[in-house]
Amino acid sequence: PVGAWWVKAVTAKAEELGWELTMIQGDFDFQKMNPAVESAIAQGADAIFDGYTDYASISSITAAAADAGIPIFAMDSGVEPTDAFAINVTTDQQGIVDSTVEALSTQLGGLKGKNIMVIGHDPHAGIRMRSGLAFDAFKAAGANLAGGEIQQVQSPATGRTEALALVADYLAANPNGLDAVWVGWDDAALGASKAITEAGSSAKVTGVDATSEAIAEIQAEGAFLATIEQPWPSIFETVIGYMLEFQKTGSLPSSNFETVGTTLVDKVNAAKITPSDKL
């Protein structure tokens, strides 16, 4: 949903500003996308706006852009500084983990001795980082980590069904053996929540993304305890501001990496949050 919003937002902003836009979407197929972008670079461009890719996946694009002297402005494109971008603005992964882990700790009356599953998806840089941070936080708090390692979803497209199966299988083998499931994004968290409900478990789930379905489940006060709102519209405007400054003066940001804070969404504030799929 966020990626679809970004495509529409970029298209509308380019029209508003009078930019000539070439939009290339990858759908996680970088073998298809990268050559298309490299071809566009060869045809001439003033700037590149990259959304929601890990820079490691587009190394051929960043190399071609560097050779052509074209700056890349990015949002949520990796979780660490890199000279591949003039700027990358993303969310604070440590902050996401701190708030979701704290929410579970409060709900469970502490984490020591609790049985917690962490579900991630390593190909996505943000999910990989926050899942690792969450795993370490639970371990440091004395929790028992289900399966002994981060449980991996193989494909975002099947994240919900994969997470459902991971949790359902674990609960079938360990009835009442889970206190919580921490999931790196909402779609998979919804699968985990369904598995918990169907098993009659009292375990709680947290996600990340603040989708409509997740917010609805939080308001229903079932298994889904909390999610995270990431301020994509304000991040978008920040990056656009840097692009406009480059257009006007030719100057680039002094730093190539920025992180911004997020908001924990729970039953207290869920009704006030705009879902990420309704941006």
MIKE-510171 format. One record per atom (N, C-alpha, C): x, y, z. Coordinates in steps of 0.2 Angstrom, whole numbers, plus 5000, padded with zeros to 4 digits. Layout:
# MIKE-510171
XYZ/...
//
This chain:
# MIKE-510171
500449945000/500050005000/500450065000/501050065004/501450125004/501750144998/502050084995/502350094988/501850124983/501250094983/500750124978/500550194979/500550214986/500450284987/501050324985/501650304986/502250344984/502250354976/502050304972/502050314965/501550364963/500950364966/500450414965/500650484967/500950484973/501250554976/501750584971/502250544969/502750564965/502450594958/502050554955/501750574949/501350644949/500950654955/500650714956/501050774957/501650754961/502050814963/502450834957/502650784952/503050804946/502650844942/501950834941/501550874937/501450944940/501350944947/501251004950/501951054949/502451024949/503151064949/503351064941/503051034937/503251044930/503851004928/503950944932/504550904930/504350854925/504750834921/504650784916/504850714919/504350674920/504450614925/504450554921/504950514922/504950444919/504950394925/504350364926/504250324932/504350244930/504750214934/504950144933/504850104939/504450054939/504250024945/504549954945/504749924950/505149864950/504749804953/504249814957/503949754960/504449704963/504949724966/505449684969/505849644964/505749654957/506149624952/506649664949/507249664953/507749714951/508149694945/508049634943/508349614936/508049644931/507349664932/506949694927/507049774927/507049794934/507049864935/507649904934/508249874936/508849904936/509049924928/509049874924/509249894917/508749954914/508149954916/507650004913/507850074916/508050074922/508350134925/508950154922/509450114921/510050124918/509950154911/509450124907/509350154901/509050224901/508650234906/508450304907/508950354909/509450334913/510050374914/510450394908/510550344904/510850354898/510550404893/509850404894/509550454889/509550524892/509850534898/509850594901/509350614907/509550634912/509150654918/509450704922/509150744926/509450784931/509450754938/508950714939/508950684946/508550624946/508750584951/508350514952/508050524959/507350504959/507050494966/506850424967/507250394972/507150324973/506750314979/506250264979/505850254984/505850174986/505950164992/505850094995/506250034992/506850054990/507350004988/507950004993/508249944994/508849944997/509449954992/509850004994/510350024989/510749964987/510849914991/511249854989/510949824983/510249824982/509949794977/509949834970/510149894971/510149934965/510849964963/511349924965/512049944964/512249964957/511949934952/512149944945/511850014944/511250034947/510950094946/511350154949/511550144955/511950194958/512650204955/512950154952/513550154949/513450194942/512850184939/512750214932/512650294934/512250304939/512050374941/512750414943/513150384946/513750414948/514250434942/514250384938/514650394932/514350454928/513650464928/513350514924/513350574928/513550574934/513450634938/512750654940/512350604941/511650624942/511550604950/511250644954/511150634961/510550594962/510550544967/509950504969/509750534975/509050554975/508750574982/508250514983/508250494990/507950424991/507550434998/507050394998/506750385005/506650305006/506750295012/506750225015/507150175010/507750195009/508150155004/508750125007/508650085012/509250065016/509150095023/509550065028/509550095035/510250115037/510650135033/511350165035/511550215030/512050255032/512250305027/512650275021/512550305015/512950275010/513050335005/513650335002/513750394997/513450374990/513050324990/512650304984/512150354983/511850384988/511350434988/511550504990/511250554987/511350624990/511050634996/510450594997/510150595004/509650535004/509650505009/509150455011/508750465017/508150475017/507750495023/507350435025/507350405031/506950345033/506750355040/506450295042/506250305049/506750265054/506650285060/507150265066/506950195068/507350145065/507250075067/507250065074/507750085078/507850075085/507250105088/506950165086/506350185089/505750145089/505750115083/505150065081/505250005086/505849985087/505849925091/505749945098/506049995101/505950015108/505250025109/504850055105/504150065107/503750005107/503849955102/503449895101/503649845107/504249845108/504549795114/504249825120/504249885122/503949915128/503249905128/502849905123/502149895123/502049825125/502449775122/502349705124/502549695132/503049725134/503249715141/502749745145/502449795144/501949825148/501349775148/501149755142/500549705142/500649645146/501249615145/501449555148/501649555155/501749615158/501949625165/502749605165/503149625160/503849605160/503949555154/504549545152/504749505147/505149445149/505449445155/505849385158/505449325158/505649275155/505349205155/504749205150/504549255147/504049255142/504249215136/503849185132/503949155126/503749195120/504249215116/504149265111/504349245104/503949245099/504249235092/504349305089/504949305085/505049365081/505049335073/504649375069/504549355062/504849415058/505349395053/505649445049/505649425042/505949465038/506049455031/506749485029/507249455029/507949485028/508049525022/507749505016/507849545010/507649615010/507249635015/507049705016/507449735021/507849785020/508349805024/508049835031/507549865030/507249895036/506949845041/506549795038/506349735042/506949695045/507449685041/508049645043/508349675049/508449745049/508749785054/508249775061/507649795060/507249805066/507049735069/507049685065/506949615067/507549595071/508149605069/508749595073/508749625079/508549695079/508549735085/508049705090/507449685088/506949665092/507149595095/507449555091/507749485094/508249495100/508649545098/509149555103/508849585110/508349635109/508049665115/507649615119/507349565116/506949515119/507449475123/507949455120/508549405123/508849445129/508949505128/509249545134/508849555140/508149555138/507649555143/507449495147/507749435144/507749375148/507149335145/506849355139/506349315136/506649245132/506149205132/506349145128/506149155121/506549145116/506449155109/506249095105/505549095103/505349035100/505749015094/505948955094/506348925088/507048945089/507248985093/507949005095/508249055090/507849075085/508049125080/507549165077/507649215073/507149245069/506849205064/506149195064/505749155059/505649195053/505849165048/505949205041/505349195037/505049245034/504549245029/504949245022/504749205018/505149205011/504949255006/504349275006/504049325001/503549365004/503649435003/503149485005/502449465002/502449444996/501749424993/501349374997/501749325000/501449275004/501549285012/501749345014/501949355021/501349335026/500749355024/500249335029/500149265030/500049225024/499949155025/500549115028/501149145026/501749115029/501849125037/501649185039/501649195046/501149155050/500549155047/500049115050/500249045051/500549015046/500848945046/501348935052/501848985052/502348985057/502048985064/501549025065/501249035072/500848975073/500448955068/499948895069/500348835071/500848815067/501248755068/501648755075/501848815077/502148825083/501648805089/501148835089/500648825094/500348755094/500348725088/500048655088/500548605091/501248625091/501748585094/501848605101/501648665103/501748695110/501148735112/500548695113/499948735115/500048775121/499848845120/499948895125/500648905126/501048895121/501748905122/502048975119/501549015118/501749085116/501449135120/501849185122/501549245125/501449305120/501949305115/501849365110/502249345104/502049385099/502349375092/502549445090/503149455089/503349525086/503549515079/503149555075/503249545067/503449615064/503849605059/504149665056/503749705052/503149685050/502649725046/501949695047/501449735045/500849725047/500549665043/500649655037/500349605033/500449535036/501049525038/501249465041/501049455048/500949515052/500749515058/499949495059/499649515053/498949495053/498849415052/499349385049/499349315049/499449285055/499949315059/500049285066/499449295070/499149355070/498549365074/498049315073/497949305066/497349255065/497549185067/498149165067/498349095070/498249095077/498449155081/498349155088/497549145090/497149185086/496449185087/496149115086/496349085081/496049015079/496248965084/496848975087/497148925092/496848935099/496448995099/496249015106/496749035111/497349055108/497849075112/497749145115/498049165120/498049235123/498649275121/499049255117/499649285115/499449355111/499949405111/499849465108/500349475103/500149515098/500549535092/500649605091/501249625089/501349685086/501649685079/501449745075/501749745068/502049815067/502149825061/502349895059/502049915052/501749975051/501449995045/500850035046/500450025051/499850055053/499350045047/499249985044/498749975039/498049975042/497549985038/496849985040/496649925044/496849865041/496649805044/496949795051/497549815052/497949815058/497649855063/497449925061/497149965066/496449945068/496049915063/495449885065/495449835070/495949785070/496049735074/496249765081/496749815081/496949845087/496349875091/495849905087/495249935090/494749885093/494849825090/494349765092/494649735098/495249755100/495649725106/495649655107/495849625101/495949555100/496749535102/497049495097/497749475098/498149535096/497949575091/498349625088/498449685093/499049695096/499049745102/499249815099/499749815095/500049885092/500349875086/500449935082/500749935076/501150005076/501450025071/501850085070/501650125064/501550185066/501450235060/502050265058/502250265052/502850295049/502650355045/502950415046/502650475043/502850485036/502650445032/502850445025/502750505021/502150535022/502050605019/502550655021/502650665027/503150715029/503850695026/504050635026/504650615024/504750635016/504150615013/504150635006/504250705004/503950745008/504050825007/504750845009/505050815014/505750825015/506150815010/506050755007/506550735001/506350784995/505750794994/505550844988/505850914989/505950934996/506250994997/506950994995/507350944997/508050934995/508050934987/507650904984/507650904976/507550974973/507051014976/506951084974/507551124975/507851114981/508451154982/509051144977/509051074975/509551054970/509351084964/508751084962/508551114956/508651194955/508551224961/508651294961/509351324961/509751284965/510451314967/511051264965/510851204964/511351154962/511651124968/511451144974/511751114980/511351054983/511751014986/511550944989/511550954996/511150905000/511150905007/511850895010/511950925016/512650915019/512750845022/512150815023/512250745026/511850695021/512050635020/511750595015/511250545019/511150555025/510650505029/510350535034/509650535035/509250555040/508750505042/508650505049/508050465052/507550505055/506950485055/506450525059/506050475063/505750505068/505350465073/504650435071/504450395074/503750355072/503350365078/502650335077/502150335082/501950265084/501950245090/501550185092/500850195091/500550145088/499750145087/499450095092/499050105097/498750055101/498050075102/497650045106/496950055107/496850135109/497350165112/497150235114/497150285109/497550275104/497550325098/497450295091/497250235091/497050205084/496550245080/496050265083/495550305079/495750365076/496350395079/496550455076/497050455071/497250385069/497850375064/497550365057/497850395053/497750385046/498050325043/497750275041/498050205039/498550225033/499050185033/499550195028/499250175021/498750135020/498450115014/497850165012/497750215016/497250275015/497650335014/498250335013/498650405012/498450435006/
//
